Amino acid sequence: MAETHSLSNLLEKLVNLPGIGRKSAQRIAFYLLKAPQSESIFLAKAIETARCKTKFCSNCFSFTEDELCSICKDTKRDRGLICVVEQPDDVFAFERIGEYRGVYHVLHGAVSPLDDLGPNKLKIRGLLERLKNNEVKEVILATNPTTEGEATAMYLAKLLKSYEVKVTRIARGVPVGSDLEYADEVTLLRALEGRREI
Amino acid sequence: MAETHSLSNLLEKLVNLPGIGRKSAQRIAFYLLKAPQSESIFLAKAIETARCKTKFCSNCFSFTEDELCSICKDTKRDRGLICVVEQPDDVFAFERIGEYRGVYHVLHGAVSPLDDLGPNKLKIRGLLERLKNNEVKEVILATNPTTEGEATAMYLAKLLKSYEVKVTRIARGVPVGSDLEYADEVTLLRALEGRREI
């Protein structure tokens, strides 16, 4: 075998990354070995720095390097509107729209009995804390449209009933640009249920 | 924007990797931020170690951590047979077959007039050195079946005429498992030209 020890170690680490198979890992490894030494080391340092500096915002539990994330610190954001998501990744997805002006709350998971992940494992207490000062007018439940995400949304909706706050769920329906022919039954049903007058 | 400084720096480095677009970079970055700190740091260290330890074999110019690569050191390999390839990656591709028992020579590129890459930029002198002791019986030209690879093979074939060595070129033809209908004209022409009696 032509693989050196450090190369097989690198390959082993790279295939653990999401979406990276054996072939992609090899392509990336060879690229890193052939690239100027500084470039490969900058990447290594970037990984280390990002991982060590990043923590969770003490208010919304999204990624931050400080105590509060940039969105929670931003006084121009509407603190009366909280969008509840499963993962920090989802915050970035919503931010990409560029339209949402409220704030977020990251649960860090969804209720999943099969994985023994009950609501007590999620950042729900922090959310309830935020509702206490009566500043919040609406909570948008933006968990994933999966079994776990729906279960989490149902659980939260029930839990938030005792708070004076409007609770909404993002619309489930046919994605824009898709073909109805390929939409599954549940999605189509949701699209019908959620129809609006135009 | 929700991106922290260290995260955008990491994303910027990740999108430079081959086959990694914006979305994949984000997925990998979020994975690294959420993974146990040790896991992300092990990856960073693996990149750094692999890049710093890896050099080119002084004989065949493939990857190695020592003076000679494991193939050049292996006394069971047939030193009379040299497979000439463009990149170290190609050595691994041939090794995956598990059938080739000869050794390699990595050119580190191919003749490419458009990129101002002449034969003097390739590791050809090292190859000629290896032919001097008359131990080599055959040189297999296994450069890519591209314009540059073919030009390099032609150049080397001409150059090696003055040496007492058999020079061969790997077969170009229809790839196994493919559909003739989708083969391009040049490939089909090569497959016809290279036909053999069965």
Chai-1 contact restraints between the chains, C-beta under 6 A:
chainA,res_idxA,chainB,res_idxB,connection_type,confidence,min_distance_angstrom,max_distance_angstrom,comment,restraint_id
A,A2,B,I71,contact,1.0,0.0,6.0,A-B,restraint_1
A,A2,B,V91,contact,1.0,0.0,6.0,A-B,restraint_2
A,A2,B,F92,contact,1.0,0.0,6.0,A-B,restraint_3
A,A2,B,E95,contact,1.0,0.0,6.0,A-B,restraint_4
A,T4,B,F63,contact,1.0,0.0,6.0,A-B,restraint_5
A,T4,B,E65,contact,1.0,0.0,6.0,A-B,restraint_6
A,S6,B,T49,contact,1.0,0.0,6.0,A-B,restraint_7
A,S6,B,A50,contact,1.0,0.0,6.0,A-B,restraint_8
A,S6,B,K53,contact,1.0,0.0,6.0,A-B,restraint_9
A,L7,B,A50,contact,1.0,0.0,6.0,A-B,restraint_10
A,N9,B,A46,contact,1.0,0.0,6.0,A-B,restraint_11
A,L10,B,A46,contact,1.0,0.0,6.0,A-B,restraint_12
A,L10,B,A50,contact,1.0,0.0,6.0,A-B,restraint_13
A,K13,B,L43,contact,1.0,0.0,6.0,A-B,restraint_14
A,K13,B,A46,contact,1.0,0.0,6.0,A-B,restraint_15
A,L17,B,I28,contact,1.0,0.0,6.0,A-B,restraint_16
A,P18,B,R27,contact,1.0,0.0,6.0,A-B,restraint_17
A,P18,B,Y31,contact,1.0,0.0,6.0,A-B,restraint_18
A,G19,B,S24,contact,1.0,0.0,6.0,A-B,restraint_19
A,G19,B,R27,contact,1.0,0.0,6.0,A-B,restraint_20
A,S24,B,G19,contact,1.0,0.0,6.0,A-B,restraint_21
A,R27,B,P18,contact,1.0,0.0,6.0,A-B,restraint_22
A,R27,B,G19,contact,1.0,0.0,6.0,A-B,restraint_23
A,I28,B,L17,contact,1.0,0.0,6.0,A-B,restraint_24
A,F30,B,D89,contact,1.0,0.0,6.0,A-B,restraint_25
A,Y31,B,P18,contact,1.0,0.0,6.0,A-B,restraint_26
A,L32,B,I47,contact,1.0,0.0,6.0,A-B,restraint_27
A,L32,B,R51,contact,1.0,0.0,6.0,A-B,restraint_28
A,L33,B,T54,contact,1.0,0.0,6.0,A-B,restraint_29
A,Q37,B,R51,contact,1.0,0.0,6.0,A-B,restraint_30
A,S40,B,I47,contact,1.0,0.0,6.0,A-B,restraint_31
A,S40,B,R51,contact,1.0,0.0,6.0,A-B,restraint_32
A,I41,B,E48,contact,1.0,0.0,6.0,A-B,restraint_33
A,L43,B,K13,contact,1.0,0.0,6.0,A-B,restraint_34
A,A44,B,A44,contact,1.0,0.0,6.0,A-B,restraint_35
A,A44,B,I47,contact,1.0,0.0,6.0,A-B,restraint_36
A,A44,B,E48,contact,1.0,0.0,6.0,A-B,restraint_37
A,A46,B,N9,contact,1.0,0.0,6.0,A-B,restraint_38
A,A46,B,L10,contact,1.0,0.0,6.0,A-B,restraint_39
A,A46,B,K13,contact,1.0,0.0,6.0,A-B,restraint_40
A,I47,B,L32,contact,1.0,0.0,6.0,A-B,restraint_41
A,I47,B,S40,contact,1.0,0.0,6.0,A-B,restraint_42
A,I47,B,A44,contact,1.0,0.0,6.0,A-B,restraint_43
A,E48,B,I41,contact,1.0,0.0,6.0,A-B,restraint_44
A,E48,B,A44,contact,1.0,0.0,6.0,A-B,restraint_45
A,T49,B,S6,contact,1.0,0.0,6.0,A-B,restraint_46
A,A50,B,S6,contact,1.0,0.0,6.0,A-B,restraint_47
A,A50,B,L7,contact,1.0,0.0,6.0,A-B,restraint_48
A,A50,B,L10,contact,1.0,0.0,6.0,A-B,restraint_49
A,R51,B,L32,contact,1.0,0.0,6.0,A-B,restraint_50
A,R51,B,Q37,contact,1.0,0.0,6.0,A-B,restraint_51
A,R51,B,S40,contact,1.0,0.0,6.0,A-B,restraint_52
A,K53,B,S6,contact,1.0,0.0,6.0,A-B,restraint_53
A,T54,B,L33,contact,1.0,0.0,6.0,A-B,restraint_54
A,F63,B,T4,contact,1.0,0.0,6.0,A-B,restraint_55
A,E65,B,T4,contact,1.0,0.0,6.0,A-B,restraint_56
A,I71,B,A2,contact,1.0,0.0,6.0,A-B,restraint_57
A,D89,B,F30,contact,1.0,0.0,6.0,A-B,restraint_58
A,V91,B,A2,contact,1.0,0.0,6.0,A-B,restraint_59
A,F92,B,A2,contact,1.0,0.0,6.0,A-B,restraint_60
A,E95,B,A2,contact,1.0,0.0,6.0,A-B,restraint_61
